[in-house]
Amino acid sequence: MNSGDTAFLLVCTALVFFMTPGLGFFYGGLGRRKNVINNIMASGFIMGLGIVMWVLFGYSLAFSGNNYGIIGSLDNIALKGLGFKDIVPYAPTIPALAFVAFQMMFALITPAIITGAVSGRMKFKALFLFIAFWSVIVYYPLAHMVWGAGGLLGADGLKSVDFAGGNVVHISSGVSGLVLCILLGKRNGYENTSYRMHNVPFVALGMAMLWFGWFGFNAGSALAANELAAHAFMTTAVATASGLLSWMAIDVIMKSKPTLISTCTGVVVGLVAITPGAGFVPVWASLIIGASAGPVCYFGIIFVKKKLKIDDALDAFGCHGIGGIWGGLMTGVFANPLINEGATEGLIYGHSAQFLAQVAAITISIAVAAIGTIIAAGLVRAFSDLRVSKRDELVGLDISQHGENAYPSFNGLD
């Protein structure tokens, strides 16, 4: 084992953990004042539930054994066989528990992303159960299919590549959020143009926490303190910066003024788009990926929300689903095996195999997420209604679901 690699990965693990409360602030600021506690709590409870599930059986289902390339086994149930001196083949230079902990943080942030799509109208009890079912039905299998030994979509299967979670994290959560918000229906007053987010500084704080943590998210996925980690760090910074500027430019063109909300959104879109290719594409390509993700997601959000009339409350699908799909496709365009031999040459170099593998993996990931969400929601309905009553929605989920008021002096309903 290598102490430098271990120290590096533990720091990256802490950074990725920091992203989940960051997402809570991001969503909390974007939502309405009467739902801010619920929006933050939606990310907060997952930090407890996700860790316990991961230790008991989640890690084992994702990374131990192999069943038909779809799911792992229970060989490492409750981390059996993973002592503090053991290692795993996925990361031979670090302790097994460091790898378990790093991957555990991905299992937290992913379902938390879904909660943005259903903000303001889903029962907390139903959300809690849904996240538990969804993790087992969608996340653990997809993590195995993409990153696990013998996985259907990875090196032992279709040979698609996903450096830090384009399929596993962003496409799965974005598509699941879209399907779930369709099942729930629109918020009451969805067409009310007077709706406004309640705390823009919260959004900026959440964005900063996400960007900071994302360096651990992507660079840490090299699983060692090496040149690939440095490369992923740089592609992450460049794509995010170009995504920020791209969205600002669109804001100026469409609305004549740049806004802080749009700037924060551009950051998230750039981060999402580079995630699958951070360790596979050249730095110059990351500039293109981030910049192009801006208009793709911007007009994608307009299409989903205004043309299709789907109430993706905080644009979980628009940013993560569309951004993840775009990033996965662009990885197939710009992948270079000189950077990472795990990929073959992309379309830009005159080869189509990697791009076609990306298309196939993205398609399968979308299907797994959509079908799995429908199944998970159906299971939840056996225990609880999915949606709060109209009265509870009007009062706000902070009071109706948690009995708390974020601002005790405030008595309005915004």
C-alpha positions in Angstrom: 0.0 0.0 0.0 1.0 3.6 -0.7 0.6 6.2 2.1 0.5 9.1 -0.4 -2.3 7.4 -2.4 -4.1 6.6 0.8 -3.9 10.2 2.1 -5.0 11.6 -1.2 -8.0 9.4 -1.5 -9.1 10.1 2.1 -9.0 13.8 1.4 -11.0 13.3 -1.8 -13.5 11.2 0.1 -14.1 14.0 2.5 -14.5 16.4 -0.4 -17.1 14.2 -2.1 -19.0 13.9 1.2 -19.0 17.8 1.4 -20.9 17.8 -1.8 -24.1 16.3 -0.4 -24.8 19.1 2.2 -23.7 21.5 -0.6 -26.4 20.1 -2.8 -28.8 20.7 0.1 -28.0 24.4 0.3 -28.2 24.6 -3.5 -31.6 23.1 -3.6 -32.7 24.9 -0.4 -32.0 28.2 -2.0 -33.6 27.4 -5.3 -36.9 26.3 -3.7 -39.6 28.2 -1.9 -39.1 29.7 1.6 -41.7 27.4 3.1 -39.8 24.3 1.8 -36.2 25.2 2.6 -35.9 22.8 5.6 -37.5 20.0 3.5 -35.1 20.6 0.6 -32.0 20.6 2.8 -33.4 17.6 4.9 -33.9 15.6 1.6 -30.1 15.6 1.2 -29.4 15.4 4.9 -31.2 12.1 5.7 -29.5 10.4 2.8 -26.1 11.0 4.6 -27.4 8.6 7.3 -29.5 6.1 5.3 -26.9 5.9 2.4 -24.0 5.1 4.7 -25.8 2.5 6.7 -27.1 0.7 3.6 -23.7 0.9 1.8 -21.9 -0.7 4.8 -24.5 -3.4 5.3 -25.0 -4.5 1.7 -24.6 -1.7 -0.9 -20.8 -2.1 -1.3 -21.1 -5.8 -1.6 -23.8 -5.7 -4.3 -21.8 -3.1 -6.3 -18.2 -4.4 -6.0 -18.1 -8.0 -4.8 -18.7 -11.0 -7.1 -20.6 -10.9 -10.3 -24.0 -12.1 -11.4 -24.7 -11.9 -15.2 -22.9 -8.6 -15.3 -25.8 -6.9 -13.6 -25.2 -7.1 -9.9 -22.6 -8.2 -7.4 -23.0 -10.7 -4.6 -23.2 -10.6 -0.8 -19.7 -11.9 -0.3 -18.7 -8.7 1.5 -22.0 -8.2 3.4 -21.5 -5.9 6.4 -17.9 -5.4 5.0 -17.1 -9.0 5.8 -13.5 -9.8 4.7 -12.5 -6.2 4.4 -10.2 -5.6 7.4 -8.1 -2.5 7.8 -5.0 -4.2 6.2 -6.9 -5.7 3.3 -6.9 -4.4 -0.3 -9.2 -4.8 -3.3 -8.2 -5.2 -7.0 -9.9 -2.0 -7.9 -7.3 0.1 -6.0 -4.3 -2.1 -4.9 -2.2 0.8 -3.5 -4.8 1.9 -0.9 -6.6 0.1 2.0 -9.8 -1.6 1.0 -11.7 0.6 3.5 -10.5 3.7 1.8 -12.0 2.5 -1.5 -15.2 1.5 0.3 -15.4 5.0 1.8 -14.7 6.8 -1.4 -17.4 4.9 -3.3 -19.8 5.3 -0.4 -19.8 9.1 -1.0 -21.0 8.6 -4.5 -23.9 6.4 -3.2 -24.9 9.5 -1.1 -24.8 12.3 -3.6 -26.5 10.4 -6.4 -30.0 9.8 -4.9 -29.8 13.3 -3.3 -29.8 14.7 -6.8 -33.2 13.1 -7.5 -34.8 15.1 -4.7 -34.6 18.4 -6.7 -37.0 17.1 -9.3 -39.8 16.4 -6.8 -39.2 19.4 -4.5 -42.3 20.8 -2.8 -44.7 18.0 -3.2 -43.4 14.6 -2.1 -44.2 13.1 1.3 -41.0 12.8 3.4 -41.9 9.2 4.4 -42.4 8.3 0.8 -39.1 9.9 -0.2 -37.3 8.1 2.5 -38.6 4.7 1.3 -38.1 5.6 -2.3 -34.4 6.4 -1.8 -33.9 3.1 0.0 -35.7 1.0 -2.7 -34.1 3.0 -5.6 -30.6 2.5 -4.2 -31.0 -1.2 -4.3 -32.9 -1.4 -7.6 -31.0 1.2 -9.6 -27.8 2.6 -8.0 -26.0 -0.6 -6.8 -26.7 -2.5 -10.1 -25.6 0.4 -12.3 -22.4 0.9 -10.2 -21.6 -2.8 -10.7 -22.5 -2.7 -14.4 -20.2 0.3 -15.1 -17.4 -0.1 -12.5 -17.6 -3.6 -11.1 -15.5 -6.5 -12.3 -17.5 -8.4 -14.9 -20.0 -5.5 -15.3 -22.2 -5.4 -18.4 -21.3 -1.9 -19.5 -17.6 -1.6 -18.5 -14.3 -3.1 -19.6 -15.6 -6.7 -19.3 -18.8 -5.9 -21.3 -19.6 -3.2 -23.8 -16.4 -1.4 -23.0 -18.0 2.0 -22.4 -16.1 4.3 -20.1 -17.4 6.5 -17.3 -14.5 8.0 -15.3 -16.4 9.5 -12.3 -20.1 8.9 -12.8 -21.8 10.2 -16.0 -24.0 7.1 -16.2 -23.9 5.9 -12.6 -24.5 9.2 -10.9 -25.9 11.9 -13.3 -27.9 10.0 -15.9 -29.4 7.6 -13.3 -30.4 10.4 -11.0 -31.5 12.8 -13.7 -33.7 10.3 -15.5 -35.1 8.9 -12.3 -36.0 12.4 -11.1 -37.8 13.1 -14.4 -39.8 9.9 -14.2 -40.7 10.4 -10.5 -41.8 14.0 -11.1 -44.1 12.8 -13.9 -45.6 10.2 -11.6 -46.2 12.8 -8.9 -47.6 15.4 -11.2 -47.1 19.1 -11.2 -46.9 21.4 -8.1 -50.1 23.3 -7.3 -49.7 26.7 -8.9 -46.9 25.5 -11.2 -48.0 27.9 -14.0 -47.9 30.8 -11.5 -45.3 33.2 -13.0 -44.9 34.9 -9.6 -43.0 31.9 -8.2 -39.6 32.9 -7.0 -36.6 31.1 -5.3 -36.1 32.4 -1.8 -32.4 32.6 -1.2 -29.9 33.3 -4.0 -26.9 33.4 -1.6 -27.8 29.8 -0.5 -27.6 28.8 -4.1 -24.2 30.4 -4.5 -22.9 28.8 -1.3 -24.2 25.4 -2.5 -22.5 25.9 -5.9 -19.2 26.7 -4.2 -19.4 23.6 -2.0 -20.2 21.5 -5.0 -17.4 22.8 -7.2 -14.9 22.5 -4.3 -16.0 18.9 -3.6 -16.1 18.0 -7.3 -12.3 18.2 -7.5 -12.3 15.2 -5.1 -15.1 13.6 -7.1 -13.2 13.6 -10.4 -9.6 13.7 -9.4 -10.1 11.1 -6.7 -11.6 8.7 -9.3 -8.0 8.1 -10.5 -7.7 6.2 -7.1 -4.1 7.3 -6.7 -2.1 10.5 -6.4 -0.7 10.4 -9.9 -0.7 12.1 -13.3 -4.2 10.9 -14.1 -5.6 12.6 -11.0 -3.8 15.8 -12.0 -5.3 15.6 -15.5 -8.8 15.0 -14.1 -8.4 18.0 -11.8 -7.5 20.2 -14.7 -10.2 19.0 -17.1 -12.7 19.5 -14.2 -11.6 23.1 -13.7 -11.5 24.0 -17.4 -14.9 22.5 -18.3 -16.6 24.1 -15.3 -15.1 27.5 -16.1 -16.2 27.3 -19.7 -19.7 26.1 -18.6 -20.0 29.1 -16.4 -19.0 31.5 -19.1 -21.2 29.8 -21.7 -24.3 30.0 -19.5 -23.6 33.7 -18.6 -23.3 34.4 -22.3 -26.7 32.8 -23.0 -28.2 34.8 -20.1 -27.0 38.0 -21.6 -28.3 37.1 -25.1 -31.6 35.9 -23.9 -32.3 38.3 -20.9 -29.8 41.1 -21.5 -28.3 40.7 -18.1 -26.1 38.1 -16.4 -27.6 36.6 -13.2 -26.0 34.8 -10.3 -28.5 32.0 -10.5 -27.5 31.4 -14.1 -23.8 31.6 -13.3 -24.3 28.9 -10.6 -26.3 26.7 -13.0 -23.6 27.0 -15.6 -21.0 25.8 -13.1 -23.1 22.7 -12.2 -23.7 21.9 -15.9 -20.0 22.2 -16.7 -19.2 19.9 -13.8 -21.7 17.3 -14.8 -20.7 17.3 -18.4 -17.0 16.6 -17.8 -17.5 13.9 -15.1 -17.6 10.9 -17.5 -14.6 12.0 -19.5 -12.5 13.8 -16.9 -9.8 11.1 -17.1 -10.2 10.2 -20.8 -10.3 13.5 -22.8 -7.6 16.1 -23.4 -7.7 19.4 -21.5 -8.5 21.3 -24.7 -11.5 19.0 -25.3 -12.8 19.8 -21.8 -13.1 23.4 -22.8 -15.4 22.4 -25.7 -17.4 20.0 -23.5 -18.1 22.6 -20.9 -18.9 25.4 -23.3 -21.2 23.2 -25.4 -23.0 21.8 -22.4 -24.3 25.3 -21.6 -26.7 25.7 -24.6 -27.5 22.0 -24.7 -28.8 22.0 -21.1 -30.3 25.5 -21.3 -32.5 24.7 -24.2 -33.1 21.2 -22.9 -34.6 22.7 -19.7 -36.8 25.0 -21.8 -38.0 22.0 -23.8 -38.8 19.9 -20.8 -40.4 22.6 -18.7 -42.1 24.8 -21.2 -42.8 22.6 -24.2 -43.5 19.3 -22.5 -45.0 20.9 -19.4 -43.1 18.6 -17.1 -42.5 20.0 -13.6 -38.9 19.2 -12.9 -38.9 21.6 -9.9 -35.2 22.4 -9.5 -34.0 21.2 -12.9 -32.5 17.9 -11.8 -33.1 16.3 -15.1 -32.2 19.4 -17.1 -28.8 19.7 -15.5 -27.8 16.2 -14.5 -29.7 14.0 -16.9 -29.1 16.1 -20.1 -25.7 17.1 -18.9 -24.7 13.6 -18.1 -25.9 12.3 -21.5 -24.1 15.0 -23.3 -20.9 14.4 -21.4 -21.0 10.7 -22.0 -21.4 11.2 -25.8 -18.6 13.8 -25.9 -16.4 11.3 -24.1 -17.0 9.0 -27.1 -16.0 11.9 -29.4 -12.8 13.0 -27.6 -11.5 10.0 -25.7 -7.8 9.5 -26.1 -6.0 6.2 -25.0 -2.7 8.1 -24.6 -4.4 9.8 -21.6 -6.1 6.6 -20.3 -5.7 3.2 -21.9 -9.1 2.2 -20.6 -10.6 4.0 -23.6 -10.1 3.6 -27.3 -9.8 6.6 -29.7 -12.9 8.7 -30.1 -14.8 9.9 -33.2 -12.6 12.9 -33.6 -9.7 10.6 -34.3 -11.7 8.7 -36.9 -12.8 5.7 -34.9 -16.4 5.0 -33.9 -16.2 2.0 -31.5 -15.9 4.0 -28.3 -18.7 6.4 -29.3 -21.0 3.5 -30.1 -20.2 1.9 -26.8 -21.1 5.2 -25.1 -24.4 5.4 -26.9 -25.3 1.8 -25.9 -24.3 2.3 -22.3 -26.3 5.6 -22.0 -29.3 3.9 -23.5 -29.2 1.0 -21.1 -28.6 3.4 -18.2 -31.6 5.4 -19.1 -33.7 2.2 -19.3 -32.5 0.9 -15.9 -33.1 4.2 -14.2 -36.6 4.7 -15.7 -37.8 1.2 -15.1 -36.2 1.0 -11.7 -37.9 4.3 -10.7 -41.3 3.0 -11.7 -40.7 -0.2 -9.7 -39.4 1.7 -6.6 -42.4 4.1 -6.7 -44.8 1.2 -6.9 -43.2 -0.4 -3.9 -43.5 2.8 -1.9 -47.2 3.1 -2.7 -47.7 -0.1 -0.7 -46.7 1.8 2.4 -47.5 5.5 1.7 -49.0 7.9 -0.7 -46.3 9.5 -2.8 -47.6 13.0 -2.7 -48.6 15.3 0.2 -52.2 16.7 0.3 -53.0 20.0 -1.4 -53.3 21.6 2.1 -49.9 20.4 3.2 -48.4 21.6 0.0 -50.0 25.0 0.4 -48.8 25.3 4.0 -45.3 24.1 3.0 -43.4 21.0 3.6 -41.3 22.5 6.4 -44.4 22.7 8.7 -46.4 19.7 7.3 -43.5 17.2 7.1 -41.1 18.4 9.8 -43.0 20.7 12.1 -40.3 23.3 11.7 -40.1 26.9 10.4 -36.8 28.0 9.0 -37.8 31.6 9.7 -40.1 31.8 12.7 -40.8 35.5 12.2 -42.1 34.8 8.7 -45.8 33.9 8.3 -46.3 34.0 4.5 -46.5 31.2 2.0 -43.7 32.0 -0.5 
